[in-house]
Amino acid sequence: MTQGIATTAALQISQLFIARSWRGLFLVMLVSLHLAAMWGTEDFWARGLMLAHFGLFILWQPFMRGEHRLTSAQVAAIAAIALGTLYFLNWWLLALWVSVLAGIVGGKVFLFQAPWLRRFYLVVLLYLVSLLLIWIVPKTFIRVPLPNEVELLAQYGLPVLFLVMVAIPAETDSAETPQVVDFFYAAMIVLLLIALALGSFAFMTVGNIDYVMALSYSMLIIAGVLLLLSFAWNPRAGFSGLSVYFSRYLLSIGLPFERWLYFLAELSQLETKPERFMKEACVGLARLPWVSGGFWHTAGESGDFGKVSKNSVEFTNQEIHLRVFTKLPLSPSLVWHFQLLGQLLGEFYVAKQREQKLQQQTYVQAVHETGARMTHDVKNLLQSLNVLCAAAERDAAPDAGGELSSLMRRELPAITQRLQQTLDKLQKPDASNGRFIKADTWWEGLQRGYAGRGVEFSREGLGESVMLPKELFDSAGDNLLQNALRKRRLDESVAIRATFRCNDTIEFSVCDSGAPVAAEVLRGLMRGPVPSETGFGIGLYQTSRLAEISGFSLQLRENDQGRVCFSLRGEVRRGARG
């Protein structure tokens, strides 16, 4: 335990020392490289200096953080490189190593915002390129003695750059932690250095000229080519350059963005339901070559597609969460592509939700407009019924009795009252209507209204002082029982049972033994208009809205073959006055 704490403390101290004195370690690394190159690869001490140079490079390297724990394969690779440096070092390997080191440094130069830190790495890049072209390349495959001036420049002129590095003010940059390397710039610099070396060799062989002149020719030609490429990259003559085509290429690496956009647009026209649109879009996403599977979830539903893999990328916004599994680790360009794709999919999904809400609002508005047009007709019917009621009340003689007269005296006032309430709502809709009715009175009226129609009524608990929202329970009773009776018209064996419980909570349920609600209807039932064999479910939708306003909830409690139950539940209210 104590030894582990001591080891951790030592590692933290060493990391802090490297972070604060990284420039000194970097200069020592360059000095050891310079001395090894001057002494030659055959010298034993030069190989020892290269081994020390490689160890300092491991401390400075920008690929792994200091707290990273090495694997056995990484340790074996470091050991192999160290042994190779000791026993197999030659000018070819040294040239390759300096080229790679120059590429790493060049890949870091353009990532810094601090000006002095950028200048420091530019001087380092100048030193490495000069050392490679002036000293190492001539020793590799050009067996021609260099002029004395060139050798003196390499031996005593290049170390002056170390003094320039020391003189540059120390400056920190946010990009220094963690360190990063631009692979594109690094590869370009390595390739340019290889082109310089091979071009110089070609000029010496074909033109029979010395190395310095051949190197000058190669540098001039490569500079001219780079100048032409810079003009072609971003021309100013009014037409697009290579940068546009390169950006278009990056936007289509592994992901045909235009094709995906066309697919979503076509699916948006074919599918109107948000959840179904999301499901089909994710299934289409699995057809991309780099996608193996994934899963998604929204506020209402969730789903998965394809197969799970160890590589994944996620997208989350306020409406959807999408996680896609990929066959291979994604590059930064593809991660950026996926973020655009996920954002686009989220926008389409939100648009579908808005479209559904707008459709529901339009439907409800049409219902209200239709009700307004029916107001005059209901008023005429109400006037006629009032005349009938008055005549029935005047005709109270004993000989005028009979079953029909008794039925008219009992039912006509109830019909008149219901039509009056409907007319009031059509003329002045008020969702917060606060009229209440006693539970016993409402239950007796419901039984009386559906007597002789094959409905079994059952009650549990006493509700003498319990008050019910009259409009809500009238609407629930009529809609639920009428829906069940429609099933009976299609199948006479359907049994209907209405239950009213009035204990700690109020619950009114209607169960039947008919067919269950279809899955495509169930998704939007009581949320908005849904197509069905007998209408659009607007009655249940309005009853559900009334239940929410009154503090109740209307739910489909069971939906199995032979057992379909709707239930209206809420808290008990005692002593409310209508």
Long-range contacts (C-beta under 8 A, 24 or more apart in sequence): 11-66, 11-67, 14-66, 15-66, 15-67, 18-59, 18-60, 18-66, 19-66, 19-177, 22-60, 23-120, 23-165, 23-170, 25-56, 25-59, 25-60, 26-56, 26-60, 26-124, 27-162, 27-165, 27-166, 28-56, 29-53, 29-56, 29-57, 29-60, 30-124, 30-127, 30-162, 30-165, 31-162, 32-56, 33-98, 33-131, 34-131, 34-158, 34-159, 34-162, 36-94, 37-94, 37-98, 37-131, 37-135, 37-136, 38-135, 38-154, 38-155, 40-139, 41-89, 41-90, 41-91, 41-93, 41-94, 46-89, 47-85, 47-86, 47-89, 48-86, 50-85, 50-89, 50-94, 51-82, 51-85, 51-86, 54-81, 54-82, 54-85, 57-101, 62-104, 62-108, 62-178, 62-179, 62-180, 62-181, 63-181, 65-178, 91-136, 91-139, 91-140, 92-140, 94-136, 95-132, 95-136, 95-137, 95-140, 95-197, 98-128, 98-131, 98-132, 98-136, 99-132, 99-190, 99-193, 99-194, 100-190, 101-128, 102-128, 102-129, 102-132, 102-189, 102-190, 102-193, 103-185, 103-186, 103-187, 103-189, 103-190, 103-193, 104-181, 104-186, 106-185, 106-186, 106-188, 106-189, 107-181, 107-182, 107-183, 107-184, 107-185, 107-186, 107-189, 108-179, 108-180, 108-181, 108-182, 109-185, 110-182, 110-185, 111-175, 111-180, 111-181, 111-182, 112-173, 112-175, 112-176, 113-173, 113-174, 113-175, 114-171, 114-172, 114-173, 115-171, 116-168, 116-169, 116-170, 116-171, 117-171, 117-172, 117-173, 117-176, 119-168, 120-165, 120-168, 123-161, 123-164, 123-165, 123-168, 124-165, 125-189, 126-161, 127-158, 127-161, 127-162, 129-193, 130-154, 130-158, 130-161, 131-158, 132-193, 132-197, 133-193, 133-196, 133-197, 133-200, 133-215, 134-158, 137-197, 137-200, 138-211, 140-197, 141-201, 142-200, 142-201, 142-204, 142-211, 144-204, 144-210, 144-211, 146-211, 147-212, 150-212, 192-222, 195-222, 196-222, 250-333, 251-337, 253-331, 253-333, 253-334, 253-337, 254-288, 254-289, 254-290, 254-334, 254-337, 255-288, 255-290, 255-334, 255-337, 255-338, 255-341, 257-337, 257-340, 257-341, 260-288, 260-341, 260-344, 261-344, 264-344, 264-345, 264-348, 268-348, 268-351, 268-352, 271-352, 272-352, 272-355, 272-356, 272-359, 273-352, 273-356, 273-523, 273-524, 274-298, 274-349, 274-352, 274-353, 274-356, 275-300, 275-301, 275-523, 277-348, 277-349, 277-352, 278-303, 278-320, 278-345, 278-349, 279-303, 281-345, 281-348, 282-322, 285-324, 285-341, 290-326, 290-327, 290-328, 290-330, 290-334, 291-324, 291-325, 291-326, 291-327, 292-325, 292-326, 292-327, 293-324, 293-325, 294-322, 294-323, 294-324, 294-325, 295-322, 295-323, 296-320, 296-321, 296-322, 296-323, 297-321, 298-349, 313-338, 315-339, 315-341, 315-342, 315-343, 315-345, 315-346, 317-342, 317-343, 317-346, 319-346, 319-349, 319-350, 319-353, 320-345, 320-346, 320-349, 356-528, 359-528, 359-529, 360-527, 360-528, 360-529, 363-528, 363-529, 363-536, 363-538, 367-538, 368-429, 371-426, 372-426, 374-426, 375-423, 375-426, 375-427, 378-419, 378-422, 378-423, 378-426, 379-423, 381-419, 382-416, 382-419, 382-420, 382-423, 385-412, 385-415, 385-416, 385-419, 386-416, 388-412, 389-413, 389-416, 414-445, 414-449, 418-474, 421-471, 431-545, 431-546, 431-549, 432-549, 433-469, 433-471, 434-469, 434-578, 435-469, 435-470, 435-471, 435-578, 436-467, 436-468, 436-469, 436-470, 436-573, 436-576, 436-577, 436-578, 437-467, 437-468, 437-470, 437-473, 437-578, 438-463, 438-464, 438-466, 438-467, 438-468, 439-463, 439-464, 439-466, 439-467, 439-468, 439-500, 439-502, 439-506, 440-464, 442-468, 442-470, 442-473, 442-474, 443-500, 446-477, 446-498, 450-481, 450-498, 453-485, 454-488, 454-496, 455-481, 455-484, 455-485, 455-496, 455-497, 455-498, 456-495, 456-496, 456-497, 456-498, 457-497, 457-498, 457-499, 457-500, 458-497, 458-498, 458-499, 458-500, 459-499, 459-500, 459-501, 459-502, 460-499, 460-500, 460-501, 460-502, 460-503, 461-501, 461-502, 461-503, 462-502, 463-502, 463-506, 465-574, 465-575, 466-502, 466-506, 466-572, 466-573, 466-574, 467-573, 467-574, 467-575, 467-576, 467-577, 467-578, 468-506, 468-573, 469-546, 469-550, 469-552, 470-578, 471-546, 472-543, 472-546, 472-547, 472-550, 472-552, 472-568, 473-508, 473-568, 475-539, 475-542, 475-543, 475-546, 476-508, 476-543, 476-547, 476-554, 476-568, 477-508, 478-539, 479-539, 479-540, 479-543, 480-510, 480-566, 480-568, 481-510, 482-539, 483-534, 483-539, 483-540, 484-510, 484-512, 484-514, 486-534, 487-512, 487-514, 487-515, 488-512, 488-514, 490-514, 491-515, 502-572, 504-572, 505-569, 505-570, 505-571, 505-572, 506-552, 506-568, 506-569, 506-570, 506-571, 506-572, 507-567, 507-568, 507-569, 508-567, 508-568, 509-557, 509-565, 509-566, 509-567, 509-568, 510-565, 510-566, 511-558, 511-563, 511-564, 511-565, 511-566, 512-564, 513-562, 513-563, 513-564, 514-562, 514-564, 515-561, 515-564, 516-559, 516-560, 516-561, 516-564, 517-556, 517-559, 517-564, 522-556, 522-559, 525-556, 526-554, 526-556, 543-568
